[in-house]
Amino acid sequence: MDMVTSAESIQFPSEWLELDLESLSGTIMVIGGSNSGKSTFVRWLVARLCRFHGRVGWLDGDVGQTTMGVPTTLNLAVVSNCDGPLPRPDTAFFVGSTSPQRHMLPTLVGVQLLRERALAEGATAVVVDTTGLVDPMAGGGALKEWKIALLRPKTVIALQKERELEHILAPLRCESGMTLHVFPVVDAVRPRSPEERARRRRKLFLDYFFGALSERLRIRDFPVYGLEKICPKRLMSFQDREGFSLALGVIRSASPDMLEISTPLRQKNKVASLRVGDLRLDLETGEELL
């Protein structure tokens, strides 16, 4: 496979240049299994789409291996230039777990709300990076199928190594009003082991909560979604009036009336509700607890 080095020092196969970038618009969904190079491709694609669009939405839909945000969240950045460092997300949606399994409904809701936000902010192209969950026995096929049905992307781009995506791609090949591109996985992609992925999540959590302050909140002052899950070390989210995440927190202690939460939140006046996730987190180590 002929390799080309881009201005951003991203190596990519010449096949990617077959895309008619100038004609790409609307919602563009990228799918592929773990270690398929999706995030690298999405970064390359967003940077080039900025040459043809005033604003491009980069929707990071991977709750476990997020590119821009903190694990357990879906993230959106609307950019006009993406040649430099990774953008900081403008908007986040809290799913509450590092796996979409058993959390497919909030994943779908979050992706749809973030896509709508991107369009409302003037993005004329929105690139949706999806999770690496594609195994049909684990629900990966259903998640991709219903995400496509919900978002109705104009373009689907698949990075396929062998035939691991065929259960998803087969009906799309006959779908009218949708363009499908299938590219091989780049040989140079370096697989990351489950241990490496877990280490990366630990670092992201530790970096995020570094310098977090302790807040005491009366439970009756806010709507609390997932009230039954409240317990020490549970991860939770402070949400605005639209249901987007302002900041995450970890519950330190809880009583029937009061919560003590470690959080980097600085916009307390914008908090409209709290949402409790399924993940428990050790703030000292960044370890995800069962």
Beta strands, then each sheet from edge to edge (+ up, - down):
strand 1: 3-5
strand 2: 11-13
strand 3: 26-32
strand 4: 56-60
strand 5: 73-79
strand 6: 91-94
strand 7: 125-129
strand 8: 155-160
strand 9: 179-184
strand 10: 213-218
strand 11: 224-225
strand 12: 234-239
strand 13: 245-254
strand 14: 258-263
strand 15: 273-281
strand 16: 288-289
sheet 1: 1+ 2-
sheet 2: 6+ 5- 4+ 7+ 3+ 8+ 9+
sheet 3: 10+ 14- 13+ 12- 15+ 11+
sheet 4: 10+ 14- 13+ 12- 15+ 16-
end
